[in-house]
Every structure is written in structure tokens, then in C-alpha cells.
Amino acid sequence: MIKRMIIGCVFAVALCPYAHAQDPKLPPANLGLSNMQDGRPPGTGLYFQQFIQLYSANQSYDGSGNKLSASGTVNSMLSLTQLIYISKTKLAGGNLGWTVLVPLVKITAYDPAGVPVAANPNPMGDIITGPFIQWFNRKLVGMPLDHRFELDVVVPAGAWQSAYTINPSAHFYSVTPHYTFTLSPAKRFSLSTRQNLTYNFDKIGTDEKAGSFYNANYSLEYEVLPRFRAELAGYYLKQLAQDSKGGNSYFYQDTFGLTDTRERVLAIGPGLGYVTPTGLFIEVKNMWETAAQNRTQGYRATLVLAYKLAK
């Protein structure tokens, strides 16, 4: 049963849980990093964002969602730096932009017997970059709407060595289109969500492939005071395709007796956001996971700082 116990890979993006060697790991995914007002940046210009996310888990679940009788523990700290440029150039009625994300992650894990799991000490994770179109000040049946379409590529530039069970890099390319919006159905209420769909290529030097997956962040927000908002935030991940080897989607089931290699997790929790008089956006949130399959189930605490550097 421990074959499917995983650690989670965080970063605008999540912490790539470790699986047994027979099963390729999912690449980094944005699990609860971006929530409040995600589709509504203040305007064109150059932005800096810094994410700090802590993850802790001591429970693991199998492919049927059953808790494993023997679970290890995993703890991680992610530091993710993002640069965003929204230009004044128009395309399809929106503003063209580009983003780059660079993660650093520290992971410590122990198997059910309390023995440390070999983790790569180099913290460099995979770089994420891609273009987007941002639409400002739109309306949906009379409700204010800001939205964005982005196409990101995960570049396996992070640290990876076969000697380690856990590596910051997934060691393969991925492509992630995603759609983000913030909608205001009432004066002080807003709803934000980011919908991601990820396709993975073969792990470098192998014919192993992690299955494609869907994940989403969401938040329901209320403006308590000017510049100050409270939110109910969370995320959801669902792996859509089985992991495969040599094009065989049932290789791991047939070879290792696994019922299912697909992962799933849901999380929810409270958060607060504040914009300082100088324009610095600060968001803090805590999210607890549930409904896990083929992965660990734990808790994430996240701090987000965002600031406009130039017009």
C-alpha cells in the first residue's frame, strides 16, 4: 500500500509528492497559491509577486480514497518568485502579457518507520513561463468582470538526480493552459477562480508519462473595509488520465497490482487580504485538504505579496 504514498510538489505550483519508483510524479501545480482577486490586476505594467507556502502532512490515501494504516510524514517550504508584465499592446480586445515564475523548495520526508526519505538538497524547482491576454473592465450580464487566458510551459530546469527519491524538478516538460476570472455579483462580493488543464510529456530519457490533470483555485471574497477583504478559499486537483509507460496506460496496474494511479485532492479554508496605502497587496490563507486519493492529505499555509514595480 505504501507504493502509492506521495509527498505533494509545491509551487504556483504544489509539492510533488513522492510516489514509489514505478509511478511517475505529477509536475508542479498551483494549489492555493493564487486566489483572491486573481483575475483583477490593477492595470498594465510590471508586477512582482512573492509566494511563501508551507505544507505539512502525516496521512496518506490509496487509489480508492482509503487511509493507509502506515503513513509517513512530509513537510515542505516553498518560496516562489514571479514577474508579470502586462503591456499596452492589444490582442482580441485584451492586453498582451508575459510571466515567469522561479521556485525554490525545501522538502523533508520520513517513511512509516521514521526513516528519512532521500531528498535532493538543491532547492531549485522547474521554471514556469508563458504569454497571456488580460481583459479589463468587462461586464457579464451587468456584473463587473476581469479575466485572463494564459498558456504556461513548465521547463525542467530544476534540480534532479536519480539518486534521490524526492527532487524539486519533475524532469519533464508540461503545457498548462488556464483561464482566470474575477466576477463581482454584488457591491462588496466577488468570486475568483483559476481553471488549469495540464498535459505532460515523457519523463526525460524514459518512456514514462504522468497522466494529464485538471486543477482549480477558487475564492469567495467580501470587502469588509476599504482595502481589506476576507475570503473563503481553496483548491481542487483531479488527475484525468492514468500514468503510463511505453504508451500503456495500464502498465502500473498490471505490473504492480495498483487499482488506479490517478490523484485527487480538495482543500478549503479562510483567508484575509489587504492593500497598503503604498500599493502593496498582502494575502494570508490557511487551507486544509480532504478527499485525497493516491497522495498525502495535509495542510497549507500561504503568504502572498504583490507590488507594481513600473507602469
C-alpha positions as CSV (number, residue, x, y, z in Angstrom):
1,M,0.0,0.0,0.0
2,I,2.9,2.3,0.6
3,K,3.8,2.2,-3.1
4,R,1.2,4.9,-3.7
5,M,2.1,7.2,-0.8
6,I,3.2,10.5,-2.1
7,I,4.5,13.7,-0.8
8,G,2.9,16.5,-2.6
9,C,5.4,19.1,-5.3
10,V,4.5,22.6,-4.3
11,F,4.6,25.8,-6.3
12,A,2.2,28.0,-8.2
13,V,2.7,25.0,-8.1
14,A,2.4,22.1,-5.5
15,L,4.9,19.9,-3.9
16,C,5.4,16.9,-6.0
17,P,4.5,14.1,-3.6
18,Y,6.8,11.3,-3.8
19,A,5.5,8.1,-5.2
20,H,7.1,4.7,-5.5
21,A,9.7,4.5,-8.2
22,Q,7.2,2.6,-10.5
23,D,5.0,5.6,-10.8
24,P,5.9,9.0,-12.5
25,K,5.2,12.0,-10.3
26,L,2.9,14.9,-11.3
27,P,4.7,18.1,-12.1
28,P,4.3,21.3,-10.0
29,A,0.7,22.6,-9.8
30,N,-0.8,25.8,-8.5
31,L,-2.5,24.5,-5.3
32,G,-3.9,27.5,-3.4
33,L,-1.2,30.0,-4.4
34,S,-3.4,32.4,-6.3
35,N,-7.0,33.0,-5.1
36,M,-8.2,36.5,-4.0
37,Q,-8.8,38.9,-6.9
38,D,-6.8,36.6,-9.2
39,G,-8.3,37.8,-12.4
40,R,-8.2,41.5,-11.5
41,P,-4.7,43.1,-11.6
42,P,-4.8,46.9,-11.2
43,G,-3.7,47.7,-14.7
44,T,-0.9,47.5,-17.2
45,G,2.7,47.5,-16.0
46,L,5.4,45.3,-14.4
47,Y,4.5,43.4,-11.3
48,F,6.5,41.5,-8.7
49,Q,4.8,38.7,-6.7
50,Q,6.3,36.6,-3.9
51,F,4.7,33.4,-2.6
52,I,5.7,31.6,0.6
53,Q,3.8,28.3,1.2
54,L,4.2,25.8,4.0
55,Y,2.8,22.3,3.6
56,S,2.6,19.5,6.2
57,A,1.0,16.1,6.1
58,N,1.2,12.8,8.0
59,Q,-1.7,10.9,6.4
60,S,-1.7,9.1,3.0
61,Y,-4.5,7.6,1.0
62,D,-4.7,4.9,-1.7
63,G,-6.4,5.0,-5.1
64,S,-9.8,4.3,-3.6
65,G,-9.5,7.1,-1.0
66,N,-8.8,4.7,1.9
67,K,-6.4,5.9,4.6
68,L,-3.3,3.8,4.7
69,S,-2.6,2.1,8.0
70,A,1.0,3.2,7.8
71,S,1.8,6.7,6.6
72,G,4.9,8.7,6.5
73,T,5.2,12.4,7.1
74,V,6.2,15.2,4.7
75,N,6.9,18.9,5.3
76,S,7.9,21.5,2.7
77,M,8.6,25.2,2.4
78,L,8.2,26.9,-1.0
79,S,9.5,30.3,-2.0
80,L,8.1,31.3,-5.4
81,T,9.1,34.5,-7.2
82,Q,7.0,35.7,-10.1
83,L,7.4,38.6,-12.5
84,I,4.4,39.7,-14.6
85,Y,4.4,42.2,-17.4
86,I,1.1,43.5,-18.8
87,S,1.7,45.5,-21.9
88,K,-0.5,48.1,-23.6
89,T,-0.4,46.1,-26.8
90,K,-3.9,44.8,-27.7
91,L,-4.9,41.4,-29.0
92,A,-8.5,40.2,-29.2
93,G,-9.6,43.2,-27.2
94,G,-7.3,42.4,-24.3
95,N,-3.8,43.3,-23.2
96,L,-0.8,41.1,-24.0
97,G,1.4,40.0,-21.2
98,W,4.1,37.6,-20.1
99,T,5.0,35.9,-16.9
100,V,8.0,34.0,-15.4
101,L,8.0,32.0,-12.1
102,V,11.1,30.7,-10.3
103,P,10.5,28.3,-7.3
104,L,12.8,27.3,-4.5
105,V,11.6,24.4,-2.3
106,K,12.8,22.6,0.7
107,I,11.3,19.2,1.4
108,T,11.8,16.8,4.3
109,A,10.0,13.4,4.5
110,Y,10.0,10.3,6.6
111,D,8.7,6.8,5.7
112,P,6.2,5.0,8.1
113,A,9.2,3.6,10.1
114,G,10.5,7.1,10.7
115,V,13.4,6.7,8.3
116,P,14.3,9.9,6.3
117,V,13.4,9.7,2.6
118,A,16.3,10.8,0.4
119,A,15.6,14.3,-0.8
120,N,17.7,16.4,-3.2
121,P,19.2,19.3,-1.1
122,N,19.3,21.6,-4.1
123,P,16.1,23.7,-3.8
124,M,15.8,24.9,-7.4
125,G,12.5,23.9,-8.9
126,D,11.2,24.0,-12.5
127,I,10.7,27.3,-14.2
128,I,7.2,28.2,-15.5
129,T,6.8,30.8,-18.2
130,G,4.3,31.8,-20.8
131,P,2.2,34.5,-22.5
132,F,-1.3,35.7,-21.6
133,I,-4.1,38.0,-22.6
134,Q,-5.7,40.1,-19.8
135,W,-9.2,41.7,-20.3
136,F,-10.0,44.6,-18.0
137,N,-13.3,46.2,-17.0
138,R,-15.7,43.9,-18.8
139,K,-19.3,43.0,-18.0
140,L,-21.2,39.7,-17.7
141,V,-25.0,40.3,-17.6
142,G,-24.2,43.7,-16.0
143,M,-21.7,42.3,-13.4
144,P,-18.1,43.6,-13.4
145,L,-15.7,41.0,-14.8
146,D,-12.0,40.9,-15.3
147,H,-10.5,37.8,-16.9
148,R,-7.4,36.3,-18.4
149,F,-6.2,33.4,-20.6
150,E,-2.7,32.1,-20.2
151,L,-0.6,29.4,-21.7
152,D,2.3,28.3,-19.5
153,V,5.1,25.9,-20.1
154,V,6.9,24.1,-17.3
155,V,10.6,23.9,-18.2
156,P,12.5,21.1,-16.4
157,A,15.4,23.4,-15.4
158,G,15.3,22.4,-11.7
159,A,17.4,20.1,-9.6
160,W,17.0,16.4,-10.4
161,Q,19.2,13.4,-9.7
162,S,18.2,9.7,-9.9
163,A,19.9,9.0,-6.6
164,Y,17.2,10.9,-4.8
165,T,13.6,9.7,-4.1
166,I,12.4,13.3,-4.0
167,N,13.6,16.0,-6.4
168,P,12.4,19.6,-6.9
169,S,12.2,19.1,-10.6
170,A,9.6,16.8,-12.3
171,H,12.2,16.2,-15.0
172,F,9.8,16.6,-17.9
173,Y,8.1,19.3,-19.9
174,S,4.4,20.2,-19.3
175,V,2.0,22.6,-21.0
176,T,-0.7,24.3,-18.9
177,P,-3.4,26.5,-20.5
178,H,-5.5,28.2,-17.9
179,Y,-8.4,30.6,-17.6
180,T,-8.8,33.0,-14.7
181,F,-11.6,35.5,-13.8
182,T,-12.9,37.7,-11.0
183,L,-16.6,38.5,-11.1
184,S,-18.5,40.9,-8.8
185,P,-22.1,39.9,-8.5
186,A,-22.8,42.5,-5.7
187,K,-21.1,45.7,-4.5
188,R,-18.8,44.1,-1.8
189,F,-18.8,40.5,-3.0
190,S,-16.5,38.9,-5.6
191,L,-15.8,35.5,-6.9
192,S,-12.4,34.5,-8.3
193,T,-11.3,31.2,-9.9
194,R,-8.4,29.8,-12.0
195,Q,-9.0,26.8,-14.1
196,N,-5.9,24.8,-15.2
197,L,-5.5,21.8,-17.6
198,T,-2.0,20.2,-17.8
199,Y,-0.6,17.9,-20.4
200,N,2.6,16.1,-19.5
201,F,5.3,14.9,-21.9
202,D,7.5,11.8,-21.3
203,K,10.0,12.0,-18.4
204,I,13.4,12.9,-19.9
205,G,15.3,9.8,-21.0
206,T,12.4,7.4,-20.4
207,D,9.1,6.3,-21.9
208,E,7.2,7.1,-18.6
209,K,4.5,9.7,-18.6
210,A,2.4,11.2,-15.7
211,G,-1.2,11.5,-16.6
212,S,-2.8,14.8,-17.6
213,F,-4.7,16.5,-14.8
214,Y,-7.1,19.4,-14.0
215,N,-6.8,21.7,-11.1
216,A,-8.6,24.8,-9.9
217,N,-8.2,27.6,-7.3
218,Y,-11.3,29.4,-6.1
219,S,-12.3,32.1,-3.6
220,L,-15.4,33.8,-2.4
221,E,-14.5,37.3,-1.2
222,Y,-16.1,40.1,0.8
223,E,-14.9,43.6,1.2
224,V,-15.1,44.2,5.0
225,L,-13.5,47.6,4.8
226,P,-11.9,49.7,2.1
227,R,-8.6,47.9,1.1
228,F,-9.5,44.9,3.4
229,R,-11.1,41.7,2.3
230,A,-11.9,38.3,3.8
231,E,-12.2,35.2,1.7
232,L,-13.2,31.5,1.8
233,A,-10.5,30.0,-0.5
234,G,-9.4,26.6,-1.7
235,Y,-8.2,24.3,-4.5
236,Y,-9.1,21.1,-6.2
237,L,-6.9,18.7,-8.2
238,K,-8.1,15.7,-10.3
239,Q,-5.8,13.6,-12.4
240,L,-7.8,12.7,-15.6
241,A,-5.5,10.1,-17.3
242,Q,-3.7,7.1,-15.8
243,D,0.1,7.3,-15.6
244,S,1.6,5.3,-18.5
245,K,4.8,3.6,-19.7
246,G,5.6,2.9,-23.3
247,G,2.1,4.2,-24.2
248,N,0.5,1.6,-22.0
249,S,-2.0,3.3,-19.6
250,Y,-2.4,0.1,-17.5
251,F,1.3,-0.7,-17.1
252,Y,1.4,0.2,-13.4
253,Q,-1.8,-1.6,-12.7
254,D,-0.7,-4.8,-14.4
255,T,2.9,-4.7,-13.1
256,F,2.4,-3.6,-9.5
257,G,-1.3,-4.5,-8.9
258,L,-2.4,-0.9,-8.4
259,T,-6.2,-0.3,-8.9
260,D,-5.7,3.3,-10.0
261,T,-2.7,5.7,-10.4
262,R,-4.7,8.9,-10.6
263,E,-4.5,11.5,-7.9
264,R,-7.2,13.7,-6.3
265,V,-7.4,16.3,-3.5
266,L,-9.8,19.0,-2.3
267,A,-8.9,21.9,0.1
268,I,-10.7,24.8,1.7
269,G,-10.0,27.4,4.4
270,P,-10.2,31.1,5.3
271,G,-8.0,34.0,4.2
272,L,-7.5,37.7,4.5
273,G,-6.2,40.3,2.0
274,Y,-5.1,43.9,2.5
275,V,-3.8,46.6,0.2
276,T,-1.5,49.1,1.9
277,P,-1.6,52.8,1.1
278,T,1.7,52.3,-0.9
279,G,0.0,49.7,-3.1
280,L,1.5,46.5,-1.6
281,F,-1.0,43.6,-1.7
282,I,-0.8,41.1,1.2
283,E,-2.8,37.9,1.4
284,V,-2.6,35.2,4.1
285,K,-4.6,32.0,4.0
286,N,-4.8,28.5,5.5
287,M,-6.3,25.5,3.7
288,W,-7.0,22.0,4.9
289,E,-7.1,19.1,2.5
290,T,-9.7,16.3,2.2
291,A,-10.9,13.6,-0.2
292,A,-7.4,12.6,-1.1
293,Q,-6.6,9.7,-3.4
294,N,-3.1,8.4,-4.2
295,R,-1.4,11.1,-2.3
296,T,-0.8,12.7,1.1
297,Q,-3.5,14.8,2.8
298,G,-2.4,17.7,4.9
299,Y,-2.5,21.5,5.5
300,R,-1.2,24.5,3.6
301,A,-0.4,28.0,4.9
302,T,0.3,30.6,2.3
303,L,1.6,34.2,2.3
304,V,1.3,36.3,-0.9
305,L,3.0,39.7,-1.5
306,A,2.3,41.6,-4.7
307,Y,3.6,45.0,-5.8
308,K,3.6,47.1,-9.0
309,L,7.2,47.9,-9.9
310,A,6.6,50.1,-13.0
311,K,3.9,51.4,-15.3
